[in-house]
Amino acid sequence: MSEKIKILIVEDEGIVSIDIRNILKNLGYNYIEVAFTGEEALKKTQDWEPDVILMDIGLKGNIDGIEAAGKIKNRINTPIIFLTGFADDNTLARANKINPVGYIIKPLNNKDLDDAISKALS
């Protein structure tokens, strides 16, 4: 089943996005796209309609991951899992308004990622 799930990774750090992609491939996920900005994520979700989005909260660019997630949720009801290295209370309060499936603290590990995706799809 995991090989047919479409996952969008939204991560502005190239090396981190490669690591996430490699973890997903090792878990059996093959339909993976990467966006490096919130704006690119908006375009890719419109064109590609992923089943799950892994969204970094702290994106560079004009809109951060929380704002991008909110705009995506207004168009499609795709489960969003926020990725973060650190978030203060105000940031987490903003993120919670989006109703994410969950949060994963970086650095990611296989089990946390697989569990979060399974929860998002259930």
KOLFIMI-148973 format. One record per residue (C-alpha): residue in three letters; x, y, z. Coordinates in steps of 0.2 Angstrom, whole numbers, plus 5000, padded with zeros to 4 digits. Example, Ala and Ser with C-alpha at 12.3 -4.5 7.8 and 13.67 -1.06 7.14 Angstrom:
<timars>
ALA506249785039 SER506849955036 
</timars>
This chain:
<timars>
MET500050005000 SER501450135004 GLU502050124987 LYS500550214980 ILE500450354993 LYS500950524987 ILE501950624999 LEU502450804998 ILE503950855008 VAL504051045011 GLU505851085017 ASP506951225013 GLU508551145018 GLY509151035004 ILE510150905014 VAL508650885026 SER507450855011 ILE508650725004 ASP508750635021 ILE506850635023 ARG506650575005 ASN507850435008 ILE506950385024 LEU505250375015 LYS506050275001 ASN506750155014 LEU504950135021 GLY504250095004 TYR503550254999 ASN503950294981 TYR502850444975 ILE503750584983 GLU503850764978 VAL504950904986 ALA504551094988 PHE505751214995 THR504651364999 GLY502851385004 GLU502451464987 GLU503151304979 ALA502051194990 LEU500451284986 LYS500851254967 LYS501351074969 THR499751034980 GLN498651114966 ASP499551014952 TRP499950854961 GLU498650834976 PRO499750734988 ASP498950615001 VAL500050685015 ILE501150835017 LEU502650845028 MET502851035031 ASP504351115039 ILE503651255050 GLY505151375048 LEU505251395029 LYS506251535021 GLY505251645009 ASN503751755009 ILE502651635019 ASP503151505032 GLY502551335034 ILE501051375045 GLU500351505033 ALA500651385018 ALA499751245027 GLY498351355031 LYS498151405012 ILE498251225007 LYS496951175020 ASN495751305013 ARG495851214996 ILE496051034999 ASN495850925015 THR497650845015 PRO498350785031 ILE499850895036 ILE501150845048 PHE502250985054 LEU504150965055 THR505151075067 GLY506751085076 PHE506151205089 ALA504551305091 ASP504051425104 ASP502351435112 ASN501651565100 THR502251465085 LEU501451305091 ALA499851405095 ARG499751465077 ALA500151295070 ASN498751215081 LYS497451325072 ILE497851225056 ASN497351055065 PRO498950965059 VAL498950775061 GLY500450795072 TYR502250865074 ILE503850775072 ILE505350845080 LYS506950855069 PRO508050755067 LEU506850635061 ASN506950445063 ASN506050305053 LYS504850255066 ASP504150425070 LEU503950465052 ASP503150305048 ASP501950315063 ALA501450495059 ILE501050445041 SER500050295046 LYS499050405058 ALA498850535044 LEU498150405032 SER496950325045 
</timars>
